[in-house]
Amino acid sequence: MALERPEIDFIEGPPPADLEITDIQVGEGEQAGHGSTVSVQYVGVAHSTGEEFDASWNRGEPLNFRLGSGQVISGWDQGVMGMRVGGRRQLVIPPHLAYGDRGAGGVIKPGETLVFVVDLVGVN
């Protein structure tokens, strides 16, 4: 599967109150379910500015985590669930499902809505 690093277009208007999941491409491989260890490539930007704050592509390797176990923010646990390998999904994650009022390490401001494009590259 030859993936290309996605570009995330700036989203105009107010951020959503709830998690928004949009399938950009539906995969045909194995489905990610609760307790699966998934491997994802992603790009994340701040909703308010459109500025990138993190991307697995920059590290040259996917992120691996156990789905539904709280290893990642809630918006990811919910948003990756049900994806199939080969799929690409956009997640718009409100603060209460991300880092809330605390932000993250000076990179994500408090109360920020996050936008990710996630590619599911593996399920174990």
Beta strands, then each sheet from edge to edge (+ up, - down):
strand 1: 20-25
strand 2: 37-46
strand 3: 52-55
strand 4: 63-66
strand 5: 88-93
strand 6: 114-123
sheet 1: 1+ 5- 6+ 2- 3+
sheet 2: 1+ 5- 6+ 2- 4+
end
